[in-house]
């Protein structure tokens, strides 16, 4: 039996409550001698860490730098090598589209072609986001359905937009409708398997319609379509773990990822303060809460070490409020590391802290190097879920 | 997707350079209270360790004692359970034969049979290596080809020799042409699958020819053939990891293993000094260097603890020369442990040290017990490659 089925068979519904606090990109390497966690003044994390068990996690495996999709799936208890989240899907989630299992999501660019159908600019001169929004509304008015397939068109930034084809029998195994390089002929999608023939037909009709509708909209007179992604068939958290889970996040993509695994999305404000307020207000209605703090990652990506430190210090202030709710299990960790030194995601492990009445207290501080000495050792992120469920007494015994 | 394909898809070519220094059999258990690494006076390793991240590796899994083949494959980034290197192949590599993908390598013994074809001595009275060499030259003169298959015959030690059959359509699924016990009839190879029929025919013709040619050479009047091994189809390091790798080793088998995965073999002398000189001389021409130090293992196998310590101290002296080359990543580890106490390979983990600009410094010494507290924890040797590639910034992000 695979691990997923083992957990499914062992999980039970209880009254206990779990809080998973994810500081995106928290993990770090020293920047002028200290990591962000080492530099930050965090009396509440320190106090919590003394009563918690610590460790380090790898989202994928040693040395692999994860994207947000696989690293979050791992935190939610899924094998990130088993479930793939295509680029088109992530983009659709990122602009707050609610997707269904009938959806084929695609990334698209507005582009320029000449009268011989040679693509002369893959980004249509990087048209403004406002122009993009107008073009998408214009296209959506004219294209609502192709055959029995509903078409949803939503703008992204600059020349980028997302198309969701919603209907039966759409598969993702297709070639890109994009020559990848300028100076080459416009390409149409080609089915790479029998199952994808319908998708190819619909996508190519879509492109022909766009060409017709936009013929006077130079430089945005065609569309390149790629990054096809079916809605993945992931068993939901309620199904696998018997949880009634809720997500609190300020960025659409993380809410999208949470929705993908069956979490309910809670309305919240833009600030960290509002996220913790949302937690308190909804605490009686769910038994699992995923709270996502985005800015540790954003400032890491910017190389802004001091601001990353400041965000950690801000989150630290709300820990007493979380503890006042008396969660049975509280985990604080990251999805991946985003060292300011590297200005991007990295392969370094995530600091991990688990607080519950049933832990061997490590009596350490919450930093990468102290977590390295924690009694949980180094383990895969996807085991976060089993550890949380176990500590919430939500897992039966395996075997007699 | 399997891990190998993930790494293949993520790896990119860069200018950064990696040095993998393997002290064969370095890992140890205490001998009169200390391991060889604990006993050795190693100021340079100690200094390096303070700036490095540490851990312990298992070549196969806990409790498994690896041979040199699988333990090196793991260090080179390959799953040692996926790729098998047959005994015949290792023997052929060990006597410096350059092999091709058309080769079927076999181990053979000179043996004695009586006039009723009963094997009376499986080792022909352990004839001398000199006699063996003469017999091999004699046989090679008379047997150059069987049908369309080239035959290469090379002596080993005492009664042992190696045969390489080079031609199309040779497979390894055959029974041994060896009764295994004395007092039994001479055996011929039997094909255990349709694909191996040609190999059986060729090998059995070879044995009949040997019997004819050696009929007056009692006690070496026949040959037993076994350990058939096809050249394995392993994707090369350049293909998988986009590296231009070079090997520096004094023993043929390690060069053979390196050649198997696509490394270029650099000429070097017999001494440790010459190996490091070769590294310096070739440093600008490659982006990955595997340096193999054999004698830590040899003295471990001899149970000679003091000499094992002395080799470690000798290698330590060259660390400043390596650092002076400014490699982006330097790893020091072993393929397996060879405790002097056990006089052989063992299942104990390998001490592991990785130095790069992007590590969380563990600030420890380079010993087994300090590595056990390192922030890399305990991990499979095959992840050595992903860690090295990551720290050399040679891996893209996994997933969006």
Interface residues (C-beta under 8 A of the other chain):
Chain A: X29 X30 X35 X56 X60 X61 X62 X63 X64 X65 X66 X67 X68 X69 X70 X71 X80 X81 X84 X85 X87 X90 X339 X341 X342 X344 X345 X346 X347 X348 X349 X368 X369 X372 X373 X377 X378
Chain B: X1 X3 X6 X10 X358 X359 X360 X361 X362 X373 X374 X375 X376 X377 X378 X379 X383 X385 X386 X387 X388 X389 X390 X391 X395 X396 X397 X398 X399 X400
